[in-house]
Amino acid sequence: MSGGKQIDCAYCGNEKLSKNDIGLNKKLIHPQIERMMCLTCMAEYFETTEEDMKELIERFKRQGCALFL
Ligand SMILES: [Zn+2]
């Protein structure tokens, strides 16, 4: 096993998006999204803050969404 593939932000090159970052891309943008964004870029994209993005992750987690850890 290679330990899973690493996914980097397609926009700023931020390395190693976490499972939660990836889940948020899928949840908010598209389930089959190919160009993933890091939290910083997503916050910019949605004109919000990284803190808000983290809160969203927590909310989806509480809903039991399988895309999040
Ligand atoms: Zn980025």
N, CA, C, O and the ligand as a Tripos MOL2 file, in Angstrom:
@<TRIPOS>MOLECULE
protein
  277   275    70     0     0
PROTEIN
NO_CHARGES

@<TRIPOS>ATOM
      1 N           0.8320   -1.2020    0.0000 N.3       1 MET1
      2 CA          0.0000    0.0000    0.0000 C.3       1 MET1
      3 C           0.8720    1.2600    0.0000 C.2       1 MET1
      4 O           1.8830    1.3320    0.6990 O.2       1 MET1
      5 N           0.4690    2.2210   -0.7770 N.am      2 SER2
      6 CA          1.2420    3.4560   -0.8660 C.3       2 SER2
      7 C           0.7890    4.4680    0.1800 C.2       2 SER2
      8 O           1.3920    5.5310    0.3220 O.2       2 SER2
      9 N          -0.2670    4.1410    0.9090 N.am      3 GLY3
     10 CA         -0.7640    5.0730    1.9290 C.3       3 GLY3
     11 C          -1.7290    6.0920    1.3680 C.2       3 GLY3
     12 O          -1.9820    7.1230    1.9900 O.2       3 GLY3
     13 N          -2.2710    5.8090    0.1910 N.am      4 GLY4
     14 CA         -3.2660    6.7150   -0.3830 C.3       4 GLY4
     15 C          -2.6150    7.8500   -1.1420 C.2       4 GLY4
     16 O          -1.4960    8.2620   -0.8360 O.2       4 GLY4
     17 N          -3.3410    8.3600   -2.1550 N.am      5 LYS5
     18 CA         -2.7190    9.4050   -2.9610 C.3       5 LYS5
     19 C          -2.8890   10.7740   -2.3120 C.2       5 LYS5
     20 O          -3.8900   11.0770   -1.6630 O.2       5 LYS5
     21 N          -1.8740   11.5630   -2.5210 N.am      6 GLN6
     22 CA         -1.8860   12.9110   -1.9700 C.3       6 GLN6
     23 C          -2.5750   13.8460   -2.9550 C.2       6 GLN6
     24 O          -2.3230   13.7890   -4.1590 O.2       6 GLN6
     25 N          -3.4340   14.6950   -2.4410 N.am      7 ILE7
     26 CA         -4.0990   15.6690   -3.3020 C.3       7 ILE7
     27 C          -3.6900   17.0670   -2.8690 C.2       7 ILE7
     28 O          -3.7670   17.4180   -1.6920 O.2       7 ILE7
     29 N          -3.2550   17.8590   -3.8410 N.am      8 ASP8
     30 CA         -2.8470   19.2300   -3.5560 C.3       8 ASP8
     31 C          -3.8960   20.2040   -4.0760 C.2       8 ASP8
     32 O          -4.6960   19.8640   -4.9470 O.2       8 ASP8
     33 N          -3.8850   21.4120   -3.5370 N.am      9 CYS9
     34 CA         -4.7920   22.4490   -4.0240 C.3       9 CYS9
     35 C          -4.4320   22.7800   -5.4740 C.2       9 CYS9
     36 O          -3.2710   23.0430   -5.7860 O.2       9 CYS9
     37 N          -5.4340   22.7660   -6.3550 N.am     10 ALA10
     38 CA         -5.1870   23.0140   -7.7760 C.3      10 ALA10
     39 C          -4.9950   24.5000   -8.0520 C.2      10 ALA10
     40 O          -4.6290   24.8830   -9.1630 O.2      10 ALA10
     41 N          -5.2390   25.3270   -7.0600 N.am     11 TYR11
     42 CA         -5.2150   26.7700   -7.2830 C.3      11 TYR11
     43 C          -3.9990   27.4570   -6.6830 C.2      11 TYR11
     44 O          -3.4120   28.3260   -7.3270 O.2      11 TYR11
     45 N          -3.6010   27.0910   -5.4630 N.am     12 CYS12
     46 CA         -2.4380   27.7390   -4.8550 C.3      12 CYS12
     47 C          -1.3010   26.7620   -4.6130 C.2      12 CYS12
     48 O          -0.2210   27.1720   -4.1880 O.2      12 CYS12
     49 N          -1.5190   25.4670   -4.8780 N.am     13 GLY13
     50 CA         -0.4420   24.5030   -4.7060 C.3      13 GLY13
     51 C          -0.2470   24.0340   -3.2730 C.2      13 GLY13
     52 O           0.6750   23.2690   -2.9900 O.2      13 GLY13
     53 N          -1.1080   24.4870   -2.3670 N.am     14 ASN14
     54 CA         -1.0780   24.0100   -0.9860 C.3      14 ASN14
     55 C          -1.1000   22.4760   -0.9920 C.2      14 ASN14
     56 O          -1.9340   21.8670   -1.6620 O.2      14 ASN14
     57 N          -0.1920   21.8650   -0.2520 N.am     15 GLU15
     58 CA         -0.0600   20.4160   -0.3470 C.3      15 GLU15
     59 C          -0.9130   19.6450    0.6400 C.2      15 GLU15
     60 O          -1.2840   20.1410    1.7040 O.2      15 GLU15
     61 N          -1.2170   18.3960    0.2450 N.am     16 LYS16
     62 CA         -1.8540   17.4340    1.1260 C.3      16 LYS16
     63 C          -3.1620   17.9120    1.7450 C.2      16 LYS16
     64 O          -3.2260   18.1730    2.9460 O.2      16 LYS16
     65 N          -4.1770   18.0220    0.9460 N.am     17 LEU17
     66 CA         -5.4940   18.3530    1.4820 C.3      17 LEU17
     67 C          -5.9600   17.2210    2.3840 C.2      17 LEU17
     68 O          -5.7510   16.0470    2.0760 O.2      17 LEU17
     69 N          -6.5890   17.5760    3.4950 N.am     18 SER18
     70 CA         -7.0740   16.5530    4.4260 C.3      18 SER18
     71 C          -8.3660   15.9410    3.8960 C.2      18 SER18
     72 O          -8.9790   16.4630    2.9640 O.2      18 SER18
     73 N          -8.7660   14.8370    4.4970 N.am     19 LYS19
     74 CA        -10.0220   14.1950    4.0940 C.3      19 LYS19
     75 C         -11.1980   15.1680    4.2450 C.2      19 LYS19
     76 O         -12.1220   15.1680    3.4310 O.2      19 LYS19
     77 N         -11.1510   15.9800    5.2760 N.am     20 ASN20
     78 CA        -12.2270   16.9440    5.4900 C.3      20 ASN20
     79 C         -12.2240   18.0440    4.4260 C.2      20 ASN20
     80 O         -13.2840   18.4730    3.9710 O.2      20 ASN20
     81 N         -11.0200   18.5020    4.0270 N.am     21 ASP21
     82 CA        -10.9310   19.5160    2.9680 C.3      21 ASP21
     83 C         -11.5440   18.9520    1.6900 C.2      21 ASP21
     84 O         -12.3240   19.6170    1.0080 O.2      21 ASP21
     85 N         -11.1730   17.7130    1.3840 N.am     22 ILE22
     86 CA        -11.6620   17.0590    0.1680 C.3      22 ILE22
     87 C         -13.1800   16.8650    0.2490 C.2      22 ILE22
     88 O         -13.8970   17.0820   -0.7280 O.2      22 ILE22
     89 N         -13.6540   16.4540    1.4260 N.am     23 GLY23
     90 CA        -15.0920   16.2710    1.6190 C.3      23 GLY23
     91 C         -15.8620   17.5540    1.3670 C.2      23 GLY23
     92 O         -16.9450   17.5430    0.7830 O.2      23 GLY23
     93 N         -15.2880   18.6560    1.8140 N.am     24 LEU24
     94 CA        -15.9560   19.9420    1.6520 C.3      24 LEU24
     95 C         -16.0060   20.3400    0.1720 C.2      24 LEU24
     96 O         -17.0110   20.8790   -0.2920 O.2      24 LEU24
     97 N         -14.9290   20.0770   -0.5600 N.am     25 ASN25
     98 CA        -14.9330   20.3060   -2.0110 C.3      25 ASN25
     99 C         -16.0810   19.5420   -2.6580 C.2      25 ASN25
    100 O         -16.8340   20.0900   -3.4630 O.2      25 ASN25
    101 N         -16.2030   18.2610   -2.2930 N.am     26 LYS26
    102 CA        -17.2320   17.4110   -2.8980 C.3      26 LYS26
    103 C         -18.6240   17.8590   -2.5120 C.2      26 LYS26
    104 O         -19.5400   17.8760   -3.3330 O.2      26 LYS26
    105 N         -18.7680   18.2210   -1.2540 N.am     27 LYS27
    106 CA        -20.0710   18.5930   -0.7230 C.3      27 LYS27
    107 C         -20.5320   19.9480   -1.2880 C.2      27 LYS27
    108 O         -21.6910   20.0990   -1.6760 O.2      27 LYS27
    109 N         -19.6350   20.9140   -1.3290 N.am     28 LEU28
    110 CA        -20.0320   22.2790   -1.6830 C.3      28 LEU28
    111 C         -19.9310   22.5730   -3.1690 C.2      28 LEU28
    112 O         -20.6420   23.4350   -3.6850 O.2      28 LEU28
    113 N         -19.0520   21.8610   -3.8570 N.am     29 ILE29
    114 CA        -18.8340   22.2150   -5.2600 C.3      29 ILE29
    115 C         -19.3730   21.1340   -6.1860 C.2      29 ILE29
    116 O         -20.3050   21.3790   -6.9510 O.2      29 ILE29
    117 N         -18.7950   19.9450   -6.1230 N.am     30 HIS30
    118 CA        -19.2740   18.8700   -6.9900 C.3      30 HIS30
    119 C         -18.7480   17.5430   -6.4730 C.2      30 HIS30
    120 O         -17.5740   17.4440   -6.1140 O.2      30 HIS30
    121 N         -19.6140   16.4950   -6.4270 N.am     31 PRO31
    122 CA        -19.1680   15.1930   -5.9070 C.3      31 PRO31
    123 C         -18.0220   14.5810   -6.7220 C.2      31 PRO31
    124 O         -17.2210   13.8110   -6.1900 O.2      31 PRO31
    125 N         -17.9480   14.9270   -8.0200 N.am     32 GLN32
    126 CA        -16.8700   14.3770   -8.8440 C.3      32 GLN32
    127 C         -15.8390   15.4420   -9.2140 C.2      32 GLN32
    128 O         -15.2200   15.3950  -10.2760 O.2      32 GLN32
    129 N         -15.6760   16.3990   -8.3070 N.am     33 ILE33
    130 CA        -14.7480   17.5000   -8.5730 C.3      33 ILE33
    131 C         -13.3340   16.9710   -8.8300 C.2      33 ILE33
    132 O         -12.8560   16.0730   -8.1380 O.2      33 ILE33
    133 N         -12.6790   17.5470   -9.8400 N.am     34 GLU34
    134 CA        -11.3260   17.0930  -10.1660 C.3      34 GLU34
    135 C         -10.2640   18.0470   -9.6530 C.2      34 GLU34
    136 O          -9.1870   17.6250   -9.2320 O.2      34 GLU34
    137 N         -10.5720   19.3370   -9.6890 N.am     35 ARG35
    138 CA         -9.6010   20.3200   -9.2030 C.3      35 ARG35
    139 C          -9.9990   20.7510   -7.7930 C.2      35 ARG35
    140 O         -10.8960   21.5730   -7.6070 O.2      35 ARG35
    141 N          -9.3210   20.1840   -6.8170 N.am     36 MET36
    142 CA         -9.6430   20.4430   -5.4180 C.3      36 MET36
    143 C          -9.0390   21.7630   -4.9450 C.2      36 MET36
    144 O          -7.9790   22.1890   -5.4030 O.2      36 MET36
    145 N          -9.7470   22.3910   -4.0200 N.am     37 MET37
    146 CA         -9.2540   23.6240   -3.4100 C.3      37 MET37
    147 C          -8.9310   23.3790   -1.9440 C.2      37 MET37
    148 O          -9.5790   22.5630   -1.2890 O.2      37 MET37
    149 N          -7.9190   24.0900   -1.4260 N.am     38 CYS38
    150 CA         -7.6620   24.0540    0.0080 C.3      38 CYS38
    151 C          -8.6890   24.9590    0.6970 C.2      38 CYS38
    152 O          -9.4300   25.6820    0.0300 O.2      38 CYS38
    153 N          -8.7280   24.9190    2.0070 N.am     39 LEU39
    154 CA         -9.7140   25.7220    2.7560 C.3      39 LEU39
    155 C          -9.5570   27.2110    2.4730 C.2      39 LEU39
    156 O         -10.5430   27.9420    2.3790 O.2      39 LEU39
    157 N          -8.3110   27.6510    2.3370 N.am     40 THR40
    158 CA         -8.0520   29.0710    2.0830 C.3      40 THR40
    159 C          -8.6820   29.5020    0.7650 C.2      40 THR40
    160 O          -9.3480   30.5350    0.6940 O.2      40 THR40
    161 N          -8.4670   28.7020   -0.2800 N.am     41 CYS41
    162 CA         -9.0090   29.0350   -1.5950 C.3      41 CYS41
    163 C         -10.5290   28.9070   -1.6020 C.2      41 CYS41
    164 O         -11.2150   29.7010   -2.2460 O.2      41 CYS41
    165 N         -11.0640   27.9020   -0.8830 N.am     42 MET42
    166 CA        -12.5140   27.7560   -0.8160 C.3      42 MET42
    167 C         -13.1440   28.9630   -0.1240 C.2      42 MET42
    168 O         -14.1760   29.4730   -0.5600 O.2      42 MET42
    169 N         -12.5180   29.4080    0.9470 N.am     43 ALA43
    170 CA        -13.0350   30.5710    1.6740 C.3      43 ALA43
    171 C         -13.0890   31.7710    0.7440 C.2      43 ALA43
    172 O         -14.0570   32.5310    0.7610 O.2      43 ALA43
    173 N         -12.0480   31.9420   -0.0720 N.am     44 GLU44
    174 CA        -12.0030   33.0470   -1.0120 C.3      44 GLU44
    175 C         -13.1010   32.8880   -2.0680 C.2      44 GLU44
    176 O         -13.7970   33.8440   -2.4100 O.2      44 GLU44
    177 N         -13.2350   31.6740   -2.5670 N.am     45 TYR45
    178 CA        -14.2190   31.3450   -3.6020 C.3      45 TYR45
    179 C         -15.6270   31.6700   -3.1190 C.2      45 TYR45
    180 O         -16.4270   32.2340   -3.8660 O.2      45 TYR45
    181 N         -15.9320   31.3180   -1.8800 N.am     46 PHE46
    182 CA        -17.2720   31.5540   -1.3370 C.3      46 PHE46
    183 C         -17.3710   32.8890   -0.6080 C.2      46 PHE46
    184 O         -18.3800   33.1810    0.0330 O.2      46 PHE46
    185 N         -16.3240   33.6930   -0.7110 N.am     47 GLU47
    186 CA        -16.2730   35.0100   -0.0760 C.3      47 GLU47
    187 C         -16.6150   34.9170    1.4040 C.2      47 GLU47
    188 O         -17.4640   35.6460    1.9160 O.2      47 GLU47
    189 N         -15.9240   33.9940    2.0770 N.am     48 THR48
    190 CA        -16.1130   33.8380    3.5070 C.3      48 THR48
    191 C         -14.7330   33.6420    4.1460 C.2      48 THR48
    192 O         -13.7120   33.9590    3.5340 O.2      48 THR48
    193 N         -14.7060   33.1250    5.3650 N.am     49 THR49
    194 CA        -13.4250   32.9490    6.0480 C.3      49 THR49
    195 C         -13.1160   31.4690    6.2460 C.2      49 THR49
    196 O         -14.0000   30.6120    6.2000 O.2      49 THR49
    197 N         -11.8340   31.2000    6.4660 N.am     50 GLU50
    198 CA        -11.4360   29.8160    6.7330 C.3      50 GLU50
    199 C         -12.1520   29.2760    7.9620 C.2      50 GLU50
    200 O         -12.5120   28.1000    8.0120 O.2      50 GLU50
    201 N         -12.3570   30.1430    8.9570 N.am     51 GLU51
    202 CA        -13.0510   29.7250   10.1830 C.3      51 GLU51
    203 C         -14.4680   29.2440    9.8530 C.2      51 GLU51
    204 O         -14.9370   28.2400   10.3900 O.2      51 GLU51
    205 N         -15.1390   29.9780    8.9620 N.am     52 ASP52
    206 CA        -16.4920   29.5760    8.5610 C.3      52 ASP52
    207 C         -16.4580   28.2270    7.8590 C.2      52 ASP52
    208 O         -17.3470   27.3960    8.0510 O.2      52 ASP52
    209 N         -15.4220   28.0110    7.0410 N.am     53 MET53
    210 CA        -15.3160   26.7330    6.3360 C.3      53 MET53
    211 C         -15.1340   25.5980    7.3460 C.2      53 MET53
    212 O         -15.7030   24.5180    7.1890 O.2      53 MET53
    213 N         -14.3300   25.8560    8.3870 N.am     54 LYS54
    214 CA        -14.1190   24.8340    9.4090 C.3      54 LYS54
    215 C         -15.4070   24.5320   10.1720 C.2      54 LYS54
    216 O         -15.6840   23.3870   10.5290 O.2      54 LYS54
    217 N         -16.1840   25.5870   10.4110 N.am     55 GLU55
    218 CA        -17.4680   25.3750   11.0930 C.3      55 GLU55
    219 C         -18.4010   24.5270   10.2420 C.2      55 GLU55
    220 O         -19.1330   23.6770   10.7500 O.2      55 GLU55
    221 N         -18.3590   24.7760    8.9260 N.am     56 LEU56
    222 CA        -19.1770   23.9750    8.0100 C.3      56 LEU56
    223 C         -18.7860   22.5010    8.0940 C.2      56 LEU56
    224 O         -19.6430   21.6180    8.1290 O.2      56 LEU56
    225 N         -17.4780   22.2530    8.1260 N.am     57 ILE57
    226 CA        -16.9960   20.8720    8.2470 C.3      57 ILE57
    227 C         -17.5580   20.2390    9.5100 C.2      57 ILE57
    228 O         -18.0400   19.1070    9.4850 O.2      57 ILE57
    229 N         -17.4940   20.9800   10.6240 N.am     58 GLU58
    230 CA        -18.0070   20.4530   11.8920 C.3      58 GLU58
    231 C         -19.4980   20.1540   11.7850 C.2      58 GLU58
    232 O         -19.9830   19.1570   12.3190 O.2      58 GLU58
    233 N         -20.2210   21.0330   11.0860 N.am     59 ARG59
    234 CA        -21.6650   20.8430   10.9510 C.3      59 ARG59
    235 C         -21.9650   19.5760   10.1500 C.2      59 ARG59
    236 O         -22.8310   18.7870   10.5280 O.2      59 ARG59
    237 N         -21.2420   19.3860    9.0380 N.am     60 PHE60
    238 CA        -21.4620   18.1840    8.2200 C.3      60 PHE60
    239 C         -21.0890   16.9310    8.9990 C.2      60 PHE60
    240 O         -21.7450   15.8960    8.8790 O.2      60 PHE60
    241 N         -20.0210   17.0330    9.8060 N.am     61 LYS61
    242 CA        -19.6060   15.8960   10.6310 C.3      61 LYS61
    243 C         -20.7330   15.5070   11.5950 C.2      61 LYS61
    244 O         -21.0540   14.3300   11.7610 O.2      61 LYS61
    245 N         -21.3190   16.5240   12.2220 N.am     62 ARG62
    246 CA        -22.4020   16.2560   13.1870 C.3      62 ARG62
    247 C         -23.5960   15.6240   12.4940 C.2      62 ARG62
    248 O         -24.3460   14.8640   13.1070 O.2      62 ARG62
    249 N         -23.7750   15.9410   11.2050 N.am     63 GLN63
    250 CA        -24.8760   15.3230   10.4540 C.3      63 GLN63
    251 C         -24.5570   13.8850   10.0760 C.2      63 GLN63
    252 O         -25.4000   13.1640    9.5420 O.2      63 GLN63
    253 N         -23.2980   13.4730   10.3710 N.am     64 GLY64
    254 CA        -22.9050   12.0980   10.0750 C.3      64 GLY64
    255 C         -22.5460   11.8860    8.6140 C.2      64 GLY64
    256 O         -22.6050   10.7590    8.1230 O.2      64 GLY64
    257 N         -22.1790   12.9430    7.9180 N.am     65 CYS65
    258 CA        -21.8280   12.8070    6.5090 C.3      65 CYS65
    259 C         -20.5450   11.9850    6.3600 C.2      65 CYS65
    260 O         -19.5350   12.2550    7.0100 O.2      65 CYS65
    261 N         -20.6140   10.9720    5.4840 N.am     66 ALA66
    262 CA        -19.5010   10.0290    5.3320 C.3      66 ALA66
    263 C         -18.2820   10.6400    4.6590 C.2      66 ALA66
    264 O         -17.2160   10.0260    4.6330 O.2      66 ALA66
    265 N         -18.4280   11.8400    4.1170 N.am     67 LEU67
    266 CA        -17.2880   12.4720    3.4460 C.3      67 LEU67
    267 C         -16.3060   13.0660    4.4430 C.2      67 LEU67
    268 O         -15.2060   13.4770    4.0730 O.2      67 LEU67
    269 N         -16.7140   13.1110    5.7290 N.am     68 PHE68
    270 CA        -15.8790   13.7650    6.7350 C.3      68 PHE68
    271 C         -15.4690   12.8000    7.8280 C.2      68 PHE68
    272 O         -16.1690   11.8330    8.1300 O.2      68 PHE68
    273 N         -14.3030   13.0900    8.4220 N.am     69 LEU69
    274 CA        -13.7830   12.2350    9.4900 C.3      69 LEU69
    275 C         -14.3810   12.6420   10.8290 C.2      69 LEU69
    276 O         -14.0660   12.0390   11.8550 O.2      69 LEU69
    277 ZN         -5.3480   26.7200   -2.2000 Zn       70 ZN70
@<TRIPOS>BOND
     1     1     2 1
     2     2     3 1
     3     3     4 2
     4     3     5 am
     5     5     6 1
     6     6     7 1
     7     7     8 2
     8     7     9 am
     9     9    10 1
    10    10    11 1
    11    11    12 2
    12    11    13 am
    13    13    14 1
    14    14    15 1
    15    15    16 2
    16    15    17 am
    17    17    18 1
    18    18    19 1
    19    19    20 2
    20    19    21 am
    21    21    22 1
    22    22    23 1
    23    23    24 2
    24    23    25 am
    25    25    26 1
    26    26    27 1
    27    27    28 2
    28    27    29 am
    29    29    30 1
    30    30    31 1
    31    31    32 2
    32    31    33 am
    33    33    34 1
    34    34    35 1
    35    35    36 2
    36    35    37 am
    37    37    38 1
    38    38    39 1
    39    39    40 2
    40    39    41 am
    41    41    42 1
    42    42    43 1
    43    43    44 2
    44    43    45 am
    45    45    46 1
    46    46    47 1
    47    47    48 2
    48    47    49 am
    49    49    50 1
    50    50    51 1
    51    51    52 2
    52    51    53 am
    53    53    54 1
    54    54    55 1
    55    55    56 2
    56    55    57 am
    57    57    58 1
    58    58    59 1
    59    59    60 2
    60    59    61 am
    61    61    62 1
    62    62    63 1
    63    63    64 2
    64    63    65 am
    65    65    66 1
    66    66    67 1
    67    67    68 2
    68    67    69 am
    69    69    70 1
    70    70    71 1
    71    71    72 2
    72    71    73 am
    73    73    74 1
    74    74    75 1
    75    75    76 2
    76    75    77 am
    77    77    78 1
    78    78    79 1
    79    79    80 2
    80    79    81 am
    81    81    82 1
    82    82    83 1
    83    83    84 2
    84    83    85 am
    85    85    86 1
    86    86    87 1
    87    87    88 2
    88    87    89 am
    89    89    90 1
    90    90    91 1
    91    91    92 2
    92    91    93 am
    93    93    94 1
    94    94    95 1
    95    95    96 2
    96    95    97 am
    97    97    98 1
    98    98    99 1
    99    99   100 2
   100    99   101 am
   101   101   102 1
   102   102   103 1
   103   103   104 2
   104   103   105 am
   105   105   106 1
   106   106   107 1
   107   107   108 2
   108   107   109 am
   109   109   110 1
   110   110   111 1
   111   111   112 2
   112   111   113 am
   113   113   114 1
   114   114   115 1
   115   115   116 2
   116   115   117 am
   117   117   118 1
   118   118   119 1
   119   119   120 2
   120   119   121 am
   121   121   122 1
   122   122   123 1
   123   123   124 2
   124   123   125 am
   125   125   126 1
   126   126   127 1
   127   127   128 2
   128   127   129 am
   129   129   130 1
   130   130   131 1
   131   131   132 2
   132   131   133 am
   133   133   134 1
   134   134   135 1
   135   135   136 2
   136   135   137 am
   137   137   138 1
   138   138   139 1
   139   139   140 2
   140   139   141 am
   141   141   142 1
   142   142   143 1
   143   143   144 2
   144   143   145 am
   145   145   146 1
   146   146   147 1
   147   147   148 2
   148   147   149 am
   149   149   150 1
   150   150   151 1
   151   151   152 2
   152   151   153 am
   153   153   154 1
   154   154   155 1
   155   155   156 2
   156   155   157 am
   157   157   158 1
   158   158   159 1
   159   159   160 2
   160   159   161 am
   161   161   162 1
   162   162   163 1
   163   163   164 2
   164   163   165 am
   165   165   166 1
   166   166   167 1
   167   167   168 2
   168   167   169 am
   169   169   170 1
   170   170   171 1
   171   171   172 2
   172   171   173 am
   173   173   174 1
   174   174   175 1
   175   175   176 2
   176   175   177 am
   177   177   178 1
   178   178   179 1
   179   179   180 2
   180   179   181 am
   181   181   182 1
   182   182   183 1
   183   183   184 2
   184   183   185 am
   185   185   186 1
   186   186   187 1
   187   187   188 2
   188   187   189 am
   189   189   190 1
   190   190   191 1
   191   191   192 2
   192   191   193 am
   193   193   194 1
   194   194   195 1
   195   195   196 2
   196   195   197 am
   197   197   198 1
   198   198   199 1
   199   199   200 2
   200   199   201 am
   201   201   202 1
   202   202   203 1
   203   203   204 2
   204   203   205 am
   205   205   206 1
   206   206   207 1
   207   207   208 2
   208   207   209 am
   209   209   210 1
   210   210   211 1
   211   211   212 2
   212   211   213 am
   213   213   214 1
   214   214   215 1
   215   215   216 2
   216   215   217 am
   217   217   218 1
   218   218   219 1
   219   219   220 2
   220   219   221 am
   221   221   222 1
   222   222   223 1
   223   223   224 2
   224   223   225 am
   225   225   226 1
   226   226   227 1
   227   227   228 2
   228   227   229 am
   229   229   230 1
   230   230   231 1
   231   231   232 2
   232   231   233 am
   233   233   234 1
   234   234   235 1
   235   235   236 2
   236   235   237 am
   237   237   238 1
   238   238   239 1
   239   239   240 2
   240   239   241 am
   241   241   242 1
   242   242   243 1
   243   243   244 2
   244   243   245 am
   245   245   246 1
   246   246   247 1
   247   247   248 2
   248   247   249 am
   249   249   250 1
   250   250   251 1
   251   251   252 2
   252   251   253 am
   253   253   254 1
   254   254   255 1
   255   255   256 2
   256   255   257 am
   257   257   258 1
   258   258   259 1
   259   259   260 2
   260   259   261 am
   261   261   262 1
   262   262   263 1
   263   263   264 2
   264   263   265 am
   265   265   266 1
   266   266   267 1
   267   267   268 2
   268   267   269 am
   269   269   270 1
   270   270   271 1
   271   271   272 2
   272   271   273 am
   273   273   274 1
   274   274   275 1
   275   275   276 2
@<TRIPOS>SUBSTRUCTURE
     1 MET1         2 RESIDUE 1 A MET
     2 SER2         6 RESIDUE 1 A SER
     3 GLY3        10 RESIDUE 1 A GLY
     4 GLY4        14 RESIDUE 1 A GLY
     5 LYS5        18 RESIDUE 1 A LYS
     6 GLN6        22 RESIDUE 1 A GLN
     7 ILE7        26 RESIDUE 1 A ILE
     8 ASP8        30 RESIDUE 1 A ASP
     9 CYS9        34 RESIDUE 1 A CYS
    10 ALA10       38 RESIDUE 1 A ALA
    11 TYR11       42 RESIDUE 1 A TYR
    12 CYS12       46 RESIDUE 1 A CYS
    13 GLY13       50 RESIDUE 1 A GLY
    14 ASN14       54 RESIDUE 1 A ASN
    15 GLU15       58 RESIDUE 1 A GLU
    16 LYS16       62 RESIDUE 1 A LYS
    17 LEU17       66 RESIDUE 1 A LEU
    18 SER18       70 RESIDUE 1 A SER
    19 LYS19       74 RESIDUE 1 A LYS
    20 ASN20       78 RESIDUE 1 A ASN
    21 ASP21       82 RESIDUE 1 A ASP
    22 ILE22       86 RESIDUE 1 A ILE
    23 GLY23       90 RESIDUE 1 A GLY
    24 LEU24       94 RESIDUE 1 A LEU
    25 ASN25       98 RESIDUE 1 A ASN
    26 LYS26      102 RESIDUE 1 A LYS
    27 LYS27      106 RESIDUE 1 A LYS
    28 LEU28      110 RESIDUE 1 A LEU
    29 ILE29      114 RESIDUE 1 A ILE
    30 HIS30      118 RESIDUE 1 A HIS
    31 PRO31      122 RESIDUE 1 A PRO
    32 GLN32      126 RESIDUE 1 A GLN
    33 ILE33      130 RESIDUE 1 A ILE
    34 GLU34      134 RESIDUE 1 A GLU
    35 ARG35      138 RESIDUE 1 A ARG
    36 MET36      142 RESIDUE 1 A MET
    37 MET37      146 RESIDUE 1 A MET
    38 CYS38      150 RESIDUE 1 A CYS
    39 LEU39      154 RESIDUE 1 A LEU
    40 THR40      158 RESIDUE 1 A THR
    41 CYS41      162 RESIDUE 1 A CYS
    42 MET42      166 RESIDUE 1 A MET
    43 ALA43      170 RESIDUE 1 A ALA
    44 GLU44      174 RESIDUE 1 A GLU
    45 TYR45      178 RESIDUE 1 A TYR
    46 PHE46      182 RESIDUE 1 A PHE
    47 GLU47      186 RESIDUE 1 A GLU
    48 THR48      190 RESIDUE 1 A THR
    49 THR49      194 RESIDUE 1 A THR
    50 GLU50      198 RESIDUE 1 A GLU
    51 GLU51      202 RESIDUE 1 A GLU
    52 ASP52      206 RESIDUE 1 A ASP
    53 MET53      210 RESIDUE 1 A MET
    54 LYS54      214 RESIDUE 1 A LYS
    55 GLU55      218 RESIDUE 1 A GLU
    56 LEU56      222 RESIDUE 1 A LEU
    57 ILE57      226 RESIDUE 1 A ILE
    58 GLU58      230 RESIDUE 1 A GLU
    59 ARG59      234 RESIDUE 1 A ARG
    60 PHE60      238 RESIDUE 1 A PHE
    61 LYS61      242 RESIDUE 1 A LYS
    62 ARG62      246 RESIDUE 1 A ARG
    63 GLN63      250 RESIDUE 1 A GLN
    64 GLY64      254 RESIDUE 1 A GLY
    65 CYS65      258 RESIDUE 1 A CYS
    66 ALA66      262 RESIDUE 1 A ALA
    67 LEU67      266 RESIDUE 1 A LEU
    68 PHE68      270 RESIDUE 1 A PHE
    69 LEU69      274 RESIDUE 1 A LEU
    70 ZN70       277 GROUP 0 **** ****
